[in-house]
Amino acid sequence: MDPGILCFNCTCLFRFNFVYS
């Protein structure tokens, strides 16, 4: 799942980036 899909919420985007990277 590409975290970029969560770009509607940049905070959530960064959180998922740390979690899934």
PDBQT receptor file of N, H, CA, C and O in Angstrom, charges set to zero:
ATOM      1  N   MET A   1       0.848  -1.198   0.000  1.00  0.00    +0.000 N 
ATOM      2  CA  MET A   1       0.000   0.000   0.000  1.00  0.00    +0.000 C 
ATOM      3  C   MET A   1       0.880   1.243   0.000  1.00  0.00    +0.000 C 
ATOM      4  O   MET A   1       1.699   1.428   0.900  1.00  0.00    +0.000 OA
ATOM      5  N   ASP A   2       0.711   2.087  -1.001  1.00  0.00    +0.000 N 
ATOM      6  H   ASP A   2       0.046   1.936  -1.732  1.00  0.00    +0.000 HD
ATOM      7  CA  ASP A   2       1.508   3.306  -1.120  1.00  0.00    +0.000 C 
ATOM      8  C   ASP A   2       0.990   4.376  -0.163  1.00  0.00    +0.000 C 
ATOM      9  O   ASP A   2      -0.167   4.784  -0.270  1.00  0.00    +0.000 OA
ATOM     10  N   PRO A   3       1.831   4.843   0.778  1.00  0.00    +0.000 N 
ATOM     11  CA  PRO A   3       1.407   5.861   1.734  1.00  0.00    +0.000 C 
ATOM     12  C   PRO A   3       0.948   7.145   1.054  1.00  0.00    +0.000 C 
ATOM     13  O   PRO A   3       0.215   7.932   1.653  1.00  0.00    +0.000 OA
ATOM     14  N   GLY A   4       1.371   7.365  -0.197  1.00  0.00    +0.000 N 
ATOM     15  H   GLY A   4       1.966   6.725  -0.684  1.00  0.00    +0.000 HD
ATOM     16  CA  GLY A   4       0.974   8.555  -0.936  1.00  0.00    +0.000 C 
ATOM     17  C   GLY A   4      -0.536   8.689  -1.068  1.00  0.00    +0.000 C 
ATOM     18  O   GLY A   4      -1.047   9.790  -1.272  1.00  0.00    +0.000 OA
ATOM     19  N   ILE A   5      -1.266   7.556  -0.951  1.00  0.00    +0.000 N 
ATOM     20  H   ILE A   5      -0.851   6.662  -0.786  1.00  0.00    +0.000 HD
ATOM     21  CA  ILE A   5      -2.729   7.568  -1.053  1.00  0.00    +0.000 C 
ATOM     22  C   ILE A   5      -3.339   8.325   0.122  1.00  0.00    +0.000 C 
ATOM     23  O   ILE A   5      -4.490   8.759   0.069  1.00  0.00    +0.000 OA
ATOM     24  N   LEU A   6      -2.536   8.476   1.200  1.00  0.00    +0.000 N 
ATOM     25  H   LEU A   6      -1.602   8.123   1.243  1.00  0.00    +0.000 HD
ATOM     26  CA  LEU A   6      -3.031   9.149   2.393  1.00  0.00    +0.000 C 
ATOM     27  C   LEU A   6      -2.683  10.630   2.387  1.00  0.00    +0.000 C 
ATOM     28  O   LEU A   6      -2.737  11.285   3.428  1.00  0.00    +0.000 OA
ATOM     29  N   CYS A   7      -2.321  11.166   1.211  1.00  0.00    +0.000 N 
ATOM     30  H   CYS A   7      -2.277  10.634   0.366  1.00  0.00    +0.000 HD
ATOM     31  CA  CYS A   7      -1.849  12.547   1.096  1.00  0.00    +0.000 C 
ATOM     32  C   CYS A   7      -2.913  13.558   1.514  1.00  0.00    +0.000 C 
ATOM     33  O   CYS A   7      -2.604  14.731   1.726  1.00  0.00    +0.000 OA
ATOM     34  N   PHE A   8      -4.171  13.110   1.636  1.00  0.00    +0.000 N 
ATOM     35  H   PHE A   8      -4.422  12.157   1.464  1.00  0.00    +0.000 HD
ATOM     36  CA  PHE A   8      -5.235  13.990   2.107  1.00  0.00    +0.000 C 
ATOM     37  C   PHE A   8      -4.929  14.474   3.521  1.00  0.00    +0.000 C 
ATOM     38  O   PHE A   8      -5.435  15.509   3.954  1.00  0.00    +0.000 OA
ATOM     39  N   ASN A   9      -4.088  13.709   4.245  1.00  0.00    +0.000 N 
ATOM     40  H   ASN A   9      -3.677  12.868   3.894  1.00  0.00    +0.000 HD
ATOM     41  CA  ASN A   9      -3.693  14.113   5.596  1.00  0.00    +0.000 C 
ATOM     42  C   ASN A   9      -2.199  13.900   5.723  1.00  0.00    +0.000 C 
ATOM     43  O   ASN A   9      -1.745  12.785   5.979  1.00  0.00    +0.000 OA
ATOM     44  N   CYS A  10      -1.419  14.985   5.541  1.00  0.00    +0.000 N 
ATOM     45  H   CYS A  10      -1.788  15.891   5.333  1.00  0.00    +0.000 HD
ATOM     46  CA  CYS A  10       0.039  14.866   5.514  1.00  0.00    +0.000 C 
ATOM     47  C   CYS A  10       0.575  14.271   6.805  1.00  0.00    +0.000 C 
ATOM     48  O   CYS A  10       1.563  13.538   6.784  1.00  0.00    +0.000 OA
ATOM     49  N   THR A  11      -0.070  14.581   7.943  1.00  0.00    +0.000 N 
ATOM     50  H   THR A  11      -0.872  15.177   7.960  1.00  0.00    +0.000 HD
ATOM     51  CA  THR A  11       0.366  14.019   9.223  1.00  0.00    +0.000 C 
ATOM     52  C   THR A  11       0.230  12.500   9.179  1.00  0.00    +0.000 C 
ATOM     53  O   THR A  11       1.151  11.773   9.549  1.00  0.00    +0.000 OA
ATOM     54  N   CYS A  12      -0.927  12.034   8.723  1.00  0.00    +0.000 N 
ATOM     55  H   CYS A  12      -1.675  12.625   8.422  1.00  0.00    +0.000 HD
ATOM     56  CA  CYS A  12      -1.175  10.601   8.605  1.00  0.00    +0.000 C 
ATOM     57  C   CYS A  12      -0.202   9.985   7.610  1.00  0.00    +0.000 C 
ATOM     58  O   CYS A  12       0.283   8.871   7.805  1.00  0.00    +0.000 OA
ATOM     59  N   LEU A  13       0.077  10.726   6.538  1.00  0.00    +0.000 N 
ATOM     60  H   LEU A  13      -0.317  11.631   6.379  1.00  0.00    +0.000 HD
ATOM     61  CA  LEU A  13       1.015  10.267   5.517  1.00  0.00    +0.000 C 
ATOM     62  C   LEU A  13       2.379   9.990   6.126  1.00  0.00    +0.000 C 
ATOM     63  O   LEU A  13       2.963   8.932   5.888  1.00  0.00    +0.000 OA
ATOM     64  N   PHE A  14       2.892  10.933   6.909  1.00  0.00    +0.000 N 
ATOM     65  H   PHE A  14       2.418  11.792   7.101  1.00  0.00    +0.000 HD
ATOM     66  CA  PHE A  14       4.204  10.752   7.525  1.00  0.00    +0.000 C 
ATOM     67  C   PHE A  14       4.174   9.605   8.523  1.00  0.00    +0.000 C 
ATOM     68  O   PHE A  14       5.135   8.841   8.611  1.00  0.00    +0.000 OA
ATOM     69  N   ARG A  15       3.086   9.472   9.277  1.00  0.00    +0.000 N 
ATOM     70  H   ARG A  15       2.305  10.092   9.206  1.00  0.00    +0.000 HD
ATOM     71  CA  ARG A  15       2.962   8.390  10.259  1.00  0.00    +0.000 C 
ATOM     72  C   ARG A  15       3.034   7.035   9.560  1.00  0.00    +0.000 C 
ATOM     73  O   ARG A  15       3.783   6.156   9.987  1.00  0.00    +0.000 OA
ATOM     74  N   PHE A  16       2.265   6.863   8.494  1.00  0.00    +0.000 N 
ATOM     75  H   PHE A  16       1.656   7.577   8.147  1.00  0.00    +0.000 HD
ATOM     76  CA  PHE A  16       2.270   5.602   7.762  1.00  0.00    +0.000 C 
ATOM     77  C   PHE A  16       3.615   5.360   7.107  1.00  0.00    +0.000 C 
ATOM     78  O   PHE A  16       4.043   4.215   6.961  1.00  0.00    +0.000 OA
ATOM     79  N   ASN A  17       4.289   6.444   6.709  1.00  0.00    +0.000 N 
ATOM     80  H   ASN A  17       3.941   7.374   6.827  1.00  0.00    +0.000 HD
ATOM     81  CA  ASN A  17       5.598   6.324   6.086  1.00  0.00    +0.000 C 
ATOM     82  C   ASN A  17       6.584   5.709   7.066  1.00  0.00    +0.000 C 
ATOM     83  O   ASN A  17       7.377   4.845   6.689  1.00  0.00    +0.000 OA
ATOM     84  N   PHE A  18       6.543   6.147   8.328  1.00  0.00    +0.000 N 
ATOM     85  H   PHE A  18       5.899   6.848   8.634  1.00  0.00    +0.000 HD
ATOM     86  CA  PHE A  18       7.428   5.590   9.347  1.00  0.00    +0.000 C 
ATOM     87  C   PHE A  18       7.026   4.159   9.691  1.00  0.00    +0.000 C 
ATOM     88  O   PHE A  18       7.886   3.303   9.896  1.00  0.00    +0.000 OA
ATOM     89  N   VAL A  19       5.727   3.900   9.755  1.00  0.00    +0.000 N 
ATOM     90  H   VAL A  19       5.028   4.596   9.588  1.00  0.00    +0.000 HD
ATOM     91  CA  VAL A  19       5.231   2.580  10.149  1.00  0.00    +0.000 C 
ATOM     92  C   VAL A  19       5.551   1.529   9.091  1.00  0.00    +0.000 C 
ATOM     93  O   VAL A  19       5.976   0.424   9.429  1.00  0.00    +0.000 OA
ATOM     94  N   TYR A  20       5.351   1.858   7.822  1.00  0.00    +0.000 N 
ATOM     95  H   TYR A  20       5.005   2.755   7.548  1.00  0.00    +0.000 HD
ATOM     96  CA  TYR A  20       5.458   0.860   6.761  1.00  0.00    +0.000 C 
ATOM     97  C   TYR A  20       6.778   0.880   6.006  1.00  0.00    +0.000 C 
ATOM     98  O   TYR A  20       7.012   0.023   5.155  1.00  0.00    +0.000 OA
ATOM     99  N   SER A  21       7.653   1.854   6.306  1.00  0.00    +0.000 N 
ATOM    100  H   SER A  21       7.463   2.551   6.997  1.00  0.00    +0.000 HD
ATOM    101  CA  SER A  21       8.933   1.914   5.606  1.00  0.00    +0.000 C 
ATOM    102  C   SER A  21       9.984   1.075   6.319  1.00  0.00    +0.000 C 
ATOM    103  O   SER A  21      11.128   1.007   5.870  1.00  0.00    +0.000 OA
TER     104      SER A  21
